[in-house]
Amino acid sequence: MPRLVRFGRWAAVIAMALGYAFLAHYTNTARTATLGTLVALSPFVLAGFSMAWHTRRRALMLALFGLACGALYMAWNTLTQHYSRIYWLEHAGTQLVLCLWFARTLAAGREPLCTVFARVVHGALPPEIERYTRQVTKAWAAFFGLMSASSTVIFLTAPLATWSAFSNFCTAPLIGLMFVAEYAVRRRLHPHMEHAHILDAVKAFWNVPAR
């Protein structure tokens, strides 16, 4: 039963992600301003409500959340005229945040993020694996930085439909391809290392707190 529940949760998450991607692409290509604004703002609103609800000062944060929603309402006409920029800020901004998250752990005195992930999955690591995971952290930081830059360049220079297809339908496959490429390199450079399943890496990603 627990396995079935986990499968159901993953299936629900994937279905919601795909539904959002197709709906976002539709609003960008069909130029449906009202629906597009609602869809573009929904991740920010849901994230804001979740953070306000789970904070210790719930009443205060919910009040601030209500004020923020009121500000969005007051600016609604302006937002509907530029809703595609909200999509761009969401996509490029998320990639940039991920880039900085990985990059800041490369500073002196800090443990690279991929080393942390590896410790969660494998436990103690030999020095050569620690060096390798530092390089992988650099690769992921560069990948997300390139994704953010590419999103911005495509948004500014290409038709909106082209950018929308890139952001909604290419991001996840490119991240998956990055996982596959790293796995292939790891198998070649460290064939004797215990190689975890890709889902183990995903679980480690979600279980490691913000650093």
URJOQUI-V945329 format. One record per residue. N is the residue number from 0. PSI is psi in radians with two decimals (NA if undefined). OMEGA is omega in radians with two decimals (NA if undefined). BURIAL is b if it has 24 or more other C-alpha atoms within 12 Angstrom, else e. Layout:
N;PSI;OMEGA;BURIAL + N;PSI;OMEGA;BURIAL
This chain:
0;-0.82;3.10;e + 1;-0.69;3.12;e + 2;-0.71;3.12;e + 3;-0.67;3.11;e + 4;-0.78;3.12;e + 5;-0.73;3.11;e + 6;-0.72;3.13;e + 7;-0.67;3.12;e + 8;-0.80;3.10;e + 9;-0.73;3.13;e + 10;-0.70;3.13;e + 11;-0.73;3.13;e + 12;-0.78;3.14;e + 13;-0.73;3.14;e + 14;-0.73;3.12;e + 15;-0.71;3.13;e + 16;-0.77;3.12;e + 17;-0.73;3.12;e + 18;-0.75;3.12;e + 19;-0.74;-3.12;b + 20;-0.82;-3.13;b + 21;-0.69;3.13;e + 22;-0.72;3.11;b + 23;-0.76;3.13;b + 24;-0.68;3.12;b + 25;-0.79;-3.11;b + 26;-0.51;3.10;b + 27;-0.69;-3.09;b + 28;-0.58;-3.14;e + 29;-0.14;3.13;e + 30;0.83;3.08;e + 31;1.67;-2.95;e + 32;-0.81;-3.08;b + 33;-0.89;3.12;e + 34;-0.69;3.14;b + 35;-0.71;3.12;b + 36;-0.74;3.11;b + 37;-0.78;-3.12;b + 38;-0.74;-3.11;b + 39;-0.66;-3.10;b + 40;-0.34;-3.01;b + 41;-0.75;3.12;b + 42;-0.67;3.13;e + 43;-0.74;-3.12;b + 44;-0.79;3.14;e + 45;-0.73;3.12;e + 46;-0.72;3.12;e + 47;-0.73;3.12;b + 48;-0.73;-3.14;b + 49;-0.79;3.14;e + 50;-0.70;3.12;e + 51;-0.67;-3.09;e + 52;-0.61;-3.05;e + 53;0.02;3.12;e + 54;2.83;3.13;e + 55;-0.62;3.12;e + 56;1.15;-3.01;e + 57;-0.82;-3.07;e + 58;-0.80;-3.14;e + 59;-0.81;-3.09;e + 60;-0.61;3.08;e + 61;-0.61;3.08;e + 62;-0.75;3.09;e + 63;-0.66;3.08;e + 64;-0.72;3.10;b + 65;-0.69;3.09;e + 66;-0.70;3.12;e + 67;-0.72;3.10;e + 68;-0.65;3.08;e + 69;-0.67;3.10;e + 70;-0.68;3.08;e + 71;-0.70;3.12;e + 72;-0.75;-3.14;e + 73;-0.54;-3.10;e + 74;0.25;-2.99;e + 75;-0.80;-3.09;e + 76;-0.71;3.11;e + 77;-0.71;-3.13;e + 78;-0.69;-3.12;b + 79;-0.43;3.11;b + 80;-0.33;-3.08;e + 81;0.56;-3.03;b + 82;-0.49;3.12;b + 83;-0.51;3.10;b + 84;-0.52;3.08;b + 85;-0.75;3.07;b + 86;-0.78;-3.13;b + 87;-0.78;3.12;b + 88;-0.68;3.13;b + 89;-0.81;-3.07;b + 90;-1.00;-3.10;b + 91;-0.63;3.13;b + 92;-0.69;3.11;b + 93;-0.75;3.13;b + 94;-0.67;3.14;b + 95;-0.72;3.11;b + 96;-0.75;3.11;e + 97;-0.70;3.09;b + 98;-0.84;-3.12;b + 99;-0.60;3.13;b + 100;-0.81;3.11;b + 101;-0.75;-3.02;b + 102;-0.67;-3.06;b + 103;-0.36;3.11;e + 104;-0.07;3.09;b + 105;-0.07;-3.14;b + 106;2.74;3.14;e + 107;2.37;3.12;e + 108;-0.03;3.14;e + 109;2.75;3.12;e + 110;2.19;-3.14;e + 111;2.51;-3.03;b + 112;-0.71;3.14;b + 113;-0.46;3.02;b + 114;-0.70;3.08;b + 115;-0.81;3.12;b + 116;-0.78;-3.11;b + 117;-0.66;3.11;b + 118;-0.65;3.12;b + 119;-0.68;-3.08;e + 120;-0.76;-2.96;b + 121;-0.27;-3.04;e + 122;-2.44;-3.12;e + 123;2.49;-3.09;e + 124;2.44;3.02;e + 125;2.80;-3.07;e + 126;-0.68;-3.11;e + 127;-0.54;3.11;e + 128;-0.62;3.07;b + 129;-0.73;3.10;b + 130;-0.71;-3.14;e + 131;-0.77;-3.11;b + 132;-0.47;3.02;b + 133;-0.73;3.11;b + 134;-0.64;3.11;b + 135;-0.67;3.08;b + 136;-0.74;3.08;b + 137;-0.72;-3.12;b + 138;-0.74;3.13;b + 139;-0.67;3.09;b + 140;-0.77;3.12;b + 141;-0.69;-3.14;b + 142;-0.87;-3.11;b + 143;-0.59;3.05;b + 144;-0.73;3.11;b + 145;-0.66;3.11;b + 146;-0.75;3.13;b + 147;-0.77;3.12;b + 148;-0.74;3.14;b + 149;-0.74;3.11;b + 150;-0.75;-3.11;b + 151;-0.79;-3.12;b + 152;-0.78;-3.14;e + 153;-0.72;3.14;b + 154;-0.68;-3.07;b + 155;-0.40;-3.00;e + 156;-0.33;-3.05;e + 157;2.88;3.04;e + 158;2.64;-3.09;e + 159;-0.65;-3.13;b + 160;-0.62;3.12;b + 161;-0.81;3.11;e + 162;-0.71;-3.12;b + 163;-0.72;3.10;b + 164;-0.71;3.12;b + 165;-0.86;-3.04;b + 166;-0.66;-3.03;b + 167;-0.51;-3.01;b + 168;-0.19;-3.12;b + 169;-0.39;-3.06;e + 170;-0.95;-3.11;b + 171;-0.81;3.09;e + 172;-0.63;3.12;e + 173;-0.69;3.07;e + 174;-0.74;3.08;b + 175;-0.70;3.10;e + 176;-0.61;3.09;e + 177;-0.74;3.08;e + 178;-0.78;-3.11;b + 179;-0.74;-3.13;e + 180;-0.75;3.12;e + 181;-0.69;3.12;b + 182;-0.74;-3.14;b + 183;-0.73;3.12;e + 184;-0.73;-3.14;e + 185;-0.71;3.12;e + 186;-0.60;-3.11;e + 187;-0.74;-3.07;e + 188;-0.54;-3.09;e + 189;1.19;-3.07;e + 190;-0.40;-3.10;e + 191;-0.06;3.13;e + 192;2.51;3.05;e + 193;2.06;-3.04;e + 194;2.05;-3.10;e + 195;2.74;3.06;e + 196;2.66;-3.11;e + 197;-0.55;3.12;e + 198;-0.49;3.07;e + 199;-0.67;3.10;e + 200;-0.70;3.12;b + 201;-0.76;3.11;e + 202;-0.73;3.12;e + 203;-0.69;3.13;b + 204;-0.80;-3.07;b + 205;-0.46;-3.06;e + 206;-0.31;3.14;e + 207;2.19;3.14;e + 208;2.82;3.11;e + 209;2.42;-3.06;e + 210;NA;NA;e
